[in-house]
Amino acid sequence: MALFRLLRISLSFFIITFALTSHANLITNGGFEDIDVPNNSWRFFTQGTPNLAWQGSNVEIWDSLFGFEASEGEQYAELNAHPNQGQFSIYQTFDTVTGGIYNLSFDYSARRNNRNEQFEVSAGDFSQVLSNNIRFNWNDFATEFTALDTSTTLTFTALNSGTLGNLLDNVVVTTARLPIPEPELIFPLLLLIVFATLRFQYHRVRKSHRLNQ
């Protein structure tokens, strides 16, 4: 009876742990807030800058420039970053489970009216070109992708030249569904959880016994 109770507790712990991790954002600095930029101004940063997390082209971060507020937080990025003139691309690599399904969402806006600003977003088996020609108007985008390996790279690539283009904010990747482990892998995992639970219970009883002496 005690063993079944421990199994039930262990499974509950496993389910709760997965639920918590599935809502965690796998992207670091997805809101471009981790490097502070003065209000109503902008700065550009090269890859490798501490706390930037993104790689590739320069990352230009705005804070309420021209009175345009972030869709989330206080700051956002312009993909067509100063002072580049060629192709603009930023990316970030994160751990995934091969075959796992992940949620991807972000907000985007054009910087200029009537210019059909375009960019491509790709991750795992997903790739799509998005366009927008309405200035300073956030659009929200959401999709799913399947991870093809144990790490996945999320990439944003501008398709327009020049340093006036696409604005990005609130980039989020979360776990949607993971492949069901093979049966021969589930049993050892459950044994490990039960062992950890028993060990925890043992130390708790010992501590309680010492306190009551």
MARKOL-398666 format. One record per residue: chain; x, y, z of N, C-alpha, C in turn. Coordinates in pm, whole numbers. Atoms other than C-alpha are relative to their C-alpha. Layout:
BEGIN
[site A; [X; Y; Z]; [X; Y; Z]; [X; Y; Z]]
...
//
This chain:
BEGIN
[site A; [84; -121; 0]; [0; 0; 0]; [87; 126; 0]]
[site A; [-91; -114; -8]; [283; 233; 92]; [70; 23; -132]]
[site A; [-67; -13; 129]; [455; 158; -239]; [-89; 68; -103]]
[site A; [93; -65; 93]; [145; 253; -439]; [-15; 148; 32]]
[site A; [11; -141; -41]; [120; 573; -238]; [123; 78; -47]]
[site A; [-123; -65; 46]; [482; 653; -316]; [-1; 18; -151]]
[site A; [8; -12; 146]; [425; 582; -684]; [-94; 113; -40]]
[site A; [95; -106; 30]; [123; 811; -684]; [61; 137; 26]]
[site A; [-67; -127; -32]; [321; 1087; -513]; [107; 32; -103]]
[site A; [-108; -20; 96]; [613; 1037; -751]; [-53; 43; -136]]
[site A; [60; -38; 128]; [392; 1051; -1059]; [-55; 141; 4]]
[site A; [53; -136; -15]; [223; 1365; -928]; [113; 101; -8]]
[site A; [-116; -89; 4]; [564; 1523; -874]; [52; 14; -143]]
[site A; [-47; -2; 139]; [669; 1427; -1228]; [-91; 84; -87]]
[site A; [97; -75; 81]; [351; 1570; -1380]; [8; 149; 30]]
[site A; [-9; -141; -39]; [377; 1895; -1182]; [127; 62; -54]]
[site A; [-127; -51; 51]; [743; 1934; -1276]; [-6; 26; -149]]
[site A; [12; -20; 144]; [664; 1887; -1645]; [-89; 119; -32]]
[site A; [92; -112; 23]; [374; 2133; -1624]; [70; 133; 21]]
[site A; [-72; -125; -27]; [601; 2398; -1473]; [102; 29; -108]]
[site A; [-103; -22; 101]; [882; 2347; -1723]; [-60; 27; -137]]
[site A; [61; -20; 131]; [642; 2339; -2020]; [-42; 145; -21]]
[site A; [38; -140; 12]; [543; 2700; -1944]; [120; 93; 8]]
[site A; [-120; -83; -9]; [901; 2822; -1906]; [44; 42; -140]]
[site A; [-47; -49; 129]; [1031; 3040; -2189]; [141; -53; -26]]
[site A; [-130; 55; 36]; [1321; 2863; -2362]; [91; 104; -63]]
[site A; [-77; -109; 58]; [1434; 3193; -2514]; [50; 93; 110]]
[site A; [-59; -95; -94]; [1670; 3415; -2316]; [-8; 140; -59]]
[site A; [12; -140; 43]; [1606; 3790; -2339]; [-93; 13; -121]]
[site A; [96; -7; 110]; [1306; 3738; -2566]; [-74; 132; -7]]
[site A; [63; -132; 0]; [1171; 4078; -2464]; [99; 113; -17]]
[site A; [-107; -98; 21]; [1505; 4255; -2521]; [9; 101; 115]]
[site A; [1; -86; -119]; [1492; 4390; -2166]; [128; -12; 83]]
[site A; [-110; 31; -90]; [1814; 4246; -2021]; [118; 96; -10]]
[site A; [-97; -110; 9]; [2030; 4536; -2141]; [-80; 129; 0]]
[site A; [83; -120; -13]; [1889; 4868; -2030]; [41; 108; -99]]
[site A; [-19; -112; 93]; [1851; 5142; -2291]; [-78; 120; 55]]
[site A; [72; -117; -53]; [1761; 5499; -2182]; [-133; 22; -71]]
[site A; [133; -25; 54]; [1399; 5600; -2235]; [6; 94; -121]]
[site A; [11; -81; 121]; [1310; 5747; -2576]; [133; 6; -77]]
[site A; [-126; 6; 73]; [1638; 5632; -2731]; [23; -141; -53]]
[site A; [-34; 131; 52]; [1809; 5340; -2901]; [151; -21; 10]]
[site A; [-141; 39; 2]; [2141; 5154; -2893]; [11; -129; -81]]
[site A; [-20; 128; 67]; [2288; 4877; -3105]; [114; -75; 69]]
[site A; [-94; 86; -71]; [2485; 4583; -2966]; [46; -113; -92]]
[site A; [-55; 110; 79]; [2713; 4324; -3126]; [-18; -131; 75]]
[site A; [12; 130; -66]; [2686; 3951; -3060]; [114; -19; 99]]
[site A; [-99; 18; -104]; [2871; 3847; -2748]; [-10; 103; 111]]
[site A; [22; -99; -105]; [2758; 4153; -2553]; [-66; -69; 120]]
[site A; [59; 65; -118]; [2686; 4037; -2194]; [-150; 28; 11]]
[site A; [145; -6; -20]; [2314; 3966; -2134]; [-80; 16; -129]]
[site A; [75; -16; 126]; [2227; 4008; -2503]; [-68; -131; -40]]
[site A; [49; 136; 28]; [2184; 3630; -2565]; [-17; -29; -150]]
[site A; [20; 21; 143]; [2111; 3680; -2938]; [134; 6; -74]]
[site A; [-119; 0; 84]; [2374; 3612; -3206]; [-37; 40; -141]]
[site A; [22; -36; 139]; [2420; 3705; -3570]; [34; 144; -26]]
[site A; [-21; -142; 27]; [2384; 4063; -3689]; [-8; 79; 129]]
[site A; [20; -87; -116]; [2387; 4357; -3455]; [-147; -3; 43]]
[site A; [136; -10; -52]; [2082; 4388; -3232]; [-22; 144; 44]]
[site A; [33; -139; -33]; [1931; 4737; -3219]; [-121; 1; 92]]
[site A; [107; 1; -101]; [1720; 4792; -2907]; [-54; 141; 21]]
[site A; [68; -127; -20]; [1466; 5070; -2868]; [-72; 2; 135]]
[site A; [84; -20; -118]; [1297; 5211; -2560]; [-91; 120; -27]]
[site A; [104; -103; 23]; [979; 5404; -2651]; [44; 106; -99]]
[site A; [-45; -97; 100]; [1152; 5572; -2945]; [-117; 46; -86]]
[site A; [109; -62; 76]; [921; 5809; -3138]; [-136; -22; 66]]
[site A; [125; 19; -73]; [661; 5741; -2868]; [-64; -137; -20]]
[site A; [55; 134; 24]; [611; 5380; -2983]; [41; -92; 114]]
[site A; [-26; 82; -118]; [578; 5156; -2677]; [18; -147; -37]]
[site A; [-18; 144; 18]; [686; 4794; -2648]; [-133; -73; 16]]
[site A; [121; 81; -18]; [420; 4526; -2678]; [2; -70; 135]]
[site A; [-19; 62; -130]; [561; 4375; -2358]; [123; 62; 64]]
[site A; [-114; -65; -65]; [789; 4540; -2103]; [19; 142; -49]]
[site A; [-30; -138; 40]; [965; 4861; -2204]; [82; 9; -128]]
[site A; [-92; -6; 113]; [1202; 4766; -2487]; [-36; -104; -106]]
[site A; [18; 93; 111]; [1200; 4593; -2825]; [117; 17; -95]]
[site A; [-115; -2; 90]; [1438; 4530; -3114]; [-41; 35; -142]]
[site A; [16; -18; 144]; [1474; 4646; -3472]; [91; -100; -68]]
[site A; [-77; 104; 67]; [1583; 4357; -3690]; [100; 59; -98]]
[site A; [-89; -68; 95]; [1733; 4588; -3953]; [92; 94; 77]]
[site A; [-77; -75; -99]; [2001; 4699; -3710]; [110; 86; -63]]
[site A; [-111; -89; 33]; [2242; 4989; -3747]; [131; -68; 40]]
[site A; [-13; -75; 126]; [2495; 5010; -3908]; [5; -92; -122]]
[site A; [-5; 94; 112]; [2455; 4701; -4131]; [-78; 52; -120]]
[site A; [72; -37; 121]; [2345; 4742; -4491]; [-41; -122; -81]]
[site A; [32; 121; 75]; [2325; 4381; -4612]; [-115; -75; 64]]
[site A; [106; 82; -59]; [2117; 4091; -4487]; [11; 4; 152]]
[site A; [5; -7; -146]; [2009; 4115; -4124]; [-58; -130; 53]]
[site A; [48; 126; -55]; [1971; 3798; -3922]; [47; -15; 143]]
[site A; [-37; 30; -138]; [1962; 3723; -3550]; [-57; -137; 35]]
[site A; [45; 135; -33]; [1930; 3381; -3394]; [39; -36; 143]]
[site A; [-29; 51; -133]; [1933; 3191; -3067]; [-26; -151; 1]]
[site A; [10; 146; -7]; [1990; 2820; -3001]; [-35; -43; 142]]
[site A; [45; 46; -130]; [1820; 2634; -2717]; [-21; -152; -3]]
[site A; [16; 145; -10]; [1782; 2275; -2593]; [-144; -43; -31]]
[site A; [132; 56; 32]; [1494; 2067; -2730]; [8; -152; 6]]
[site A; [8; 146; 10]; [1379; 1705; -2746]; [-38; -34; -143]]
[site A; [28; 37; 138]; [1391; 1551; -3092]; [-142; -56; -14]]
[site A; [138; 42; 20]; [1034; 1511; -3217]; [-99; 72; 89]]
[site A; [89; -75; -88]; [896; 1740; -2948]; [-69; 114; -74]]
[site A; [76; -110; 59]; [631; 1999; -3036]; [14; 121; 92]]
[site A; [-24; -121; -77]; [698; 2357; -2926]; [-86; 115; -51]]
[site A; [75; -121; 35]; [496; 2678; -2920]; [98; 114; -25]]
[site A; [-78; -119; 30]; [649; 2987; -3080]; [-95; 118; -16]]
[site A; [81; -122; 17]; [503; 3336; -3044]; [90; 122; 11]]
[site A; [-72; -127; -7]; [626; 3692; -3092]; [-89; 109; -57]]
[site A; [71; -116; 54]; [505; 4041; -3181]; [91; 71; -99]]
[site A; [-81; -68; 101]; [618; 4234; -3487]; [-74; 121; -55]]
[site A; [56; -122; 57]; [565; 4571; -3650]; [94; 54; -107]]
[site A; [-82; -71; 97]; [685; 4770; -3949]; [42; 134; 58]]
[site A; [-45; -133; -44]; [885; 5087; -3894]; [-52; 108; -94]]
[site A; [45; -99; 98]; [760; 5257; -4211]; [-133; -44; -62]]
[site A; [126; 29; 67]; [422; 5281; -4385]; [23; -35; -147]]
[site A; [7; 29; 143]; [351; 5128; -4725]; [133; -44; -61]]
[site A; [-127; 48; 53]; [690; 4960; -4763]; [9; -152; -3]]
[site A; [3; 147; 2]; [591; 4593; -4725]; [127; -60; 59]]
[site A; [-117; 52; -69]; [863; 4517; -4473]; [-16; -151; 20]]
[site A; [9; 145; -7]; [936; 4143; -4490]; [115; -59; 81]]
[site A; [-105; 76; -68]; [1126; 3898; -4272]; [-42; -146; 6]]
[site A; [25; 144; -10]; [1158; 3522; -4243]; [31; -47; 141]]
[site A; [-23; 61; -131]; [1127; 3327; -3918]; [6; -151; -20]]
[site A; [-14; 145; 15]; [1244; 2967; -3889]; [44; -63; 132]]
[site A; [-39; 79; -117]; [1278; 2703; -3616]; [-45; -144; -24]]
[site A; [36; 140; 22]; [1287; 2323; -3645]; [-52; -22; -140]]
[site A; [59; 29; 132]; [1056; 2214; -3927]; [-83; 116; -53]]
[site A; [86; -113; 37]; [891; 2557; -3949]; [80; 113; -64]]
[site A; [-58; -118; 63]; [972; 2847; -4180]; [-112; 78; -69]]
[site A; [106; -80; 62]; [753; 3137; -4291]; [49; 143; -19]]
[site A; [-30; -140; 27]; [787; 3481; -4446]; [-121; 84; 43]]
[site A; [105; -90; -46]; [587; 3758; -4278]; [26; 139; -56]]
[site A; [-14; -136; 50]; [521; 4107; -4408]; [-98; 92; 70]]
[site A; [85; -99; -65]; [374; 4425; -4268]; [31; 136; -60]]
[site A; [-23; -133; 58]; [325; 4773; -4412]; [-70; 110; 79]]
[site A; [63; -101; -85]; [157; 4953; -4123]; [98; 41; 110]]
[site A; [-103; -51; -91]; [391; 5171; -3919]; [-46; -3; 145]]
[site A; [20; -3; -145]; [415; 5125; -3542]; [-136; -59; 41]]
[site A; [123; 70; -34]; [134; 4873; -3508]; [35; -146; 26]]
[site A; [-41; 135; -36]; [205; 4551; -3320]; [-98; -106; -52]]
[site A; [74; 119; 39]; [88; 4223; -3472]; [53; -117; 83]]
[site A; [-47; 118; -74]; [100; 3903; -3268]; [-4; -122; -91]]
[site A; [-12; 120; 84]; [210; 3579; -3430]; [22; -120; 91]]
[site A; [-17; 122; -79]; [184; 3225; -3290]; [-10; -122; -92]]
[site A; [1; 123; 78]; [257; 2881; -3433]; [62; -111; 83]]
[site A; [-70; 113; -60]; [398; 2538; -3348]; [108; -48; -95]]
[site A; [-100; 65; 84]; [711; 2366; -3472]; [46; -129; 68]]
[site A; [-54; 126; -50]; [866; 2022; -3435]; [152; 8; 3]]
[site A; [-145; 0; -11]; [1222; 1995; -3308]; [58; -117; -78]]
[site A; [-62; 103; 82]; [1446; 1802; -3546]; [125; -57; 64]]
[site A; [-122; 45; -66]; [1735; 1759; -3302]; [-8; 35; 148]]
[site A; [-3; -29; -144]; [1838; 1796; -2938]; [28; 147; 29]]
[site A; [-6; -145; -12]; [1897; 2165; -3000]; [-66; 61; -123]]
[site A; [73; -68; 108]; [1697; 2408; -3213]; [43; 145; -5]]
[site A; [-37; -141; 18]; [1790; 2747; -3356]; [-119; 77; -55]]
[site A; [105; -92; 46]; [1527; 3019; -3385]; [69; 116; -70]]
[site A; [-66; -102; 80]; [1623; 3263; -3660]; [-101; 98; -58]]
[site A; [76; -107; 66]; [1478; 3596; -3774]; [92; 63; -103]]
[site A; [-82; -56; 107]; [1606; 3722; -4110]; [-79; 105; -77]]
[site A; [65; -107; 76]; [1514; 4055; -4268]; [22; -22; -149]]
[site A; [-10; 16; 145]; [1443; 4041; -4642]; [9; 134; -71]]
[site A; [-13; -134; 55]; [1467; 4417; -4691]; [136; 57; 37]]
[site A; [-129; -63; -29]; [1794; 4608; -4717]; [-22; 133; 71]]
[site A; [10; -128; -71]; [1871; 4928; -4529]; [-26; -21; 147]]
[site A; [11; 11; -146]; [1853; 5003; -4159]; [-136; 43; 54]]
[site A; [136; -29; -44]; [1481; 5084; -4147]; [-87; -119; -38]]
[site A; [75; 120; 37]; [1261; 4779; -4121]; [-89; -56; 106]]
[site A; [91; 79; -82]; [1112; 4525; -3886]; [30; 12; 149]]
[site A; [-12; -8; -146]; [1050; 4562; -3512]; [-52; -130; 61]]
[site A; [34; 127; -65]; [1032; 4256; -3282]; [-10; 17; 151]]
[site A; [11; -2; -146]; [923; 4198; -2922]; [-66; -129; 48]]
[site A; [73; 106; -70]; [804; 3935; -2676]; [14; -136; -69]]
[site A; [-27; 128; 65]; [969; 3631; -2838]; [-4; -111; 106]]
[site A; [20; 106; -100]; [857; 3317; -2652]; [-5; -136; -68]]
[site A; [9; 140; 42]; [916; 2945; -2706]; [-25; -84; 125]]
[site A; [32; 89; -112]; [753; 2693; -2471]; [-26; -141; -52]]
[site A; [25; 139; 36]; [712; 2317; -2470]; [-150; -26; -10]]
[site A; [141; 35; 18]; [377; 2198; -2608]; [-23; -148; 32]]
[site A; [15; 144; -20]; [408; 1818; -2629]; [134; -68; -28]]
[site A; [-123; 76; 21]; [700; 1580; -2592]; [-34; -143; -39]]
[site A; [26; 139; 37]; [729; 1232; -2743]; [-15; -88; 124]]
[site A; [17; 93; -112]; [610; 951; -2514]; [121; -91; 6]]
[site A; [-119; 86; -9]; [917; 766; -2383]; [-34; -147; -26]]
[site A; [18; 143; 19]; [962; 402; -2476]; [-27; -67; 135]]
[site A; [33; 66; -127]; [819; 161; -2211]; [122; -40; 81]]
[site A; [-118; 44; -73]; [1167; 34; -2125]; [72; 117; 67]]
[site A; [-61; -118; -62]; [1265; 392; -2036]; [-85; 53; 115]]
[site A; [89; -53; -103]; [959; 470; -1822]; [24; -67; 134]]
[site A; [-15; 72; -127]; [1015; 197; -1562]; [124; 44; 77]]
[site A; [-116; -51; -74]; [1374; 301; -1475]; [-21; 141; 54]]
[site A; [27; -136; -46]; [1255; 660; -1451]; [-87; -1; 124]]
[site A; [87; 11; -118]; [978; 563; -1210]; [77; -53; 120]]
[site A; [-81; 52; -110]; [1224; 360; -1003]; [88; 109; 59]]
[site A; [-84; -110; -48]; [1453; 661; -984]; [-80; 98; 83]]
[site A; [86; -92; -75]; [1166; 883; -871]; [-38; -59; 134]]
[site A; [37; 66; -126]; [1056; 627; -610]; [118; -1; 96]]
[site A; [-119; 1; -85]; [1413; 594; -482]; [24; 138; 62]]
[site A; [-21; -135; -51]; [1445; 972; -451]; [-104; 35; 105]]
[site A; [106; -26; -97]; [1110; 989; -271]; [25; -73; 131]]
[site A; [-31; 78; -120]; [1208; 710; -29]; [115; 62; 78]]
[site A; [-115; -63; -65]; [1538; 879; 42]; [-42; 127; 73]]
[site A; [50; -123; -63]; [1361; 1207; 113]; [-80; -33; 126]]
[site A; [82; 39; -115]; [1110; 1034; 343]; [88; -51; 115]]
[site A; [-89; 55; -102]; [1391; 851; 526]; [69; 111; 78]]
[site A; [-69; -110; -68]; [1583; 1169; 600]; [-98; 86; 81]]
[site A; [98; -78; -75]; [1265; 1346; 706]; [-37; -69; 131]]
[site A; [32; 76; -121]; [1180; 1067; 954]; [115; 7; 99]]
[site A; [-116; -7; -89]; [1534; 1067; 1093]; [9; 135; 68]]
[site A; [-6; -134; -57]; [1526; 1442; 1140]; [-108; 18; 106]]
[site A; [110; -11; -96]; [1187; 1421; 1314]; [31; -79; 126]]
[site A; [-34; 83; -115]; [1315; 1141; 1538]; [103; 69; 89]]
[site A; [-102; -70; -79]; [1619; 1344; 1644]; [-61; 116; 77]]
[site A; [62; -114; -67]; [1403; 1645; 1725]; [-85; -43; 119]]
[site A; [87; 47; -108]; [1176; 1433; 1946]; [76; -69; 114]]
[site A; [-79; 64; -106]; [1460; 1282; 2147]; [26; 96; 117]]
//
